[in-house]
């Protein structure tokens, strides 16, 4: 029996709610056993914000990393930590006043894995919302996304917020309103700077819909961007949000690739500095040049060929950003995997190719961070 027929049969027999619930339980189960070291950074930043957010971006967080995420992500980290701490306090209080309360919950919530699980919830929930969006377009493709080992591993094991950024970007393109779309894209960039990789595609897509509304939306987005930084600054400033944001765009390292299996990591050792020359030209320069050419080609393709849908351009840009850039992480292939499911391709072509990309992505993710029992 063909894979597409098996998926069709599974979709018919399983309702939407049962699919979502099962995929959520699967993610929760996997999420307990392992997590990325980045979550320790998120916890430290969240704890600082809960105490007092002012001066966050200038504070010395040694030995953890400097705060290099935008304000909305920082706020989300703080909310996740506050939720965990509040529930833990409530459980301890209930356990102290009621003999009927299940005491086993106390050590469970005090386990070091529990706060990490709460830090993963935004990615897990975003995964489910994306799954619902895809399910409403195609049950088969929605099933593929929700039960794809790579997407589960990214949100549940790594705990990275790429799915949340991906969801906001996706909604910005699907929104019928130009203004709402621009504001959603702004929120995406305020969760993770990698949203800017596809900003040129979004710019062309939005301006084509309405120039006047795009300009109005851009003004609103600018106001939101500046205001979002103010609670985290020592003193109010209009310029600091831009300088802080731009300072984080260079990445946290200057190596060929941060565990990513991209083009440059196959040519030279991935831990080499991206100033390493090939034929006398620094790889960083080759990367920027090749990426610029790729962007021009994709934008021309979008402008002339794929006027009705932006997703071919989004997929190609995401693919180019991962394979041609230096300093990328293994998880940065995720947007390409997401946008691929929206390509106007026959399922008999799309499904095998999606599985192929997923296998590559999963292998890269697992190679960088493995489950302790596998």
QUIPEJO-V209121 format. One line per field, one symbol per residue. phi: phi as a letter, one per 20 degrees, with the letter a starting at -180 (. if undefined). psi: psi as a letter, one per 30 degrees, with the letter a starting at -180 (. if undefined). burial: 1 if it has 16 or more other ideal C-beta (glycine too) atoms within 10 Angstrom, else 0. A space follows every 10 residues. Layout:
phi = ???
psi = ???
burial = ???
This chain:
phi = .fgfffffff ffedffffff ffffffffff ffebbfffff ffffffffff faffngfdfe egeefffddf gfffffgfff ffffffffff ffffffdcfe fffffffffe fffffffffe ggffffgffg gfgfgfebff ffffffdfgf ffffeeefme egfffffffg ffeeffdfff fffffffffe ebffffgdgg fffffffffa ffffffffff ffffgfffeg fdefcgbeeg gffffffeff nebcegbeme edgffeecgf efffegecln dgfgffffff ffffffffff fffdddfece fgffffffff ffedfemedg ffeggfffff fdffdfffef ffffffffff fffffffebd ffdc
psi = kleeeeeeee eefkleeeee eeeeeeeeee fefllkfffe eeeeeeeeee ejfkgeffkj gkgllljgll eeeeeeeeee eeeeeeeeee eeeeeffkff kjfffefeff kffeeeeeff eeeeeeeeee eeeeefejee eeeeefgkee eeeeeeeegl geeeeeeeee eeffkfkeee eeeeeeeeff ekffffegee eeeeeeefej eeeeeeeeee eeeeeeeffe fglekkkfee eeeeeeffff lflhlekigk iaeeffelkf fkkgfkkkhf kkeeeeeeee eeeeeeeeee eeeeeifekf eeeeeeeeee eeffllglle fffeeeeefe fgkilkffee eeeeeeeeee eeeeeeeejl kfg.
burial = 0000001000 1000000011 0011001001 1001110111 1111110110 0010011010 0000101111 1111111111 1001100100 1000100000 0000010010 0001111111 1111111101 1011100111 1111111101 1111111111 1111111111 1110000110 1111111111 1111101101 1101110000 0011001000 1001110111 0110000001 1001100100 1000111111 1111100101 0101010000 0011011001 1001100110 0100010001 1111111111 1111111111 1111111111 1110001001 1001001100 1101110110 0000
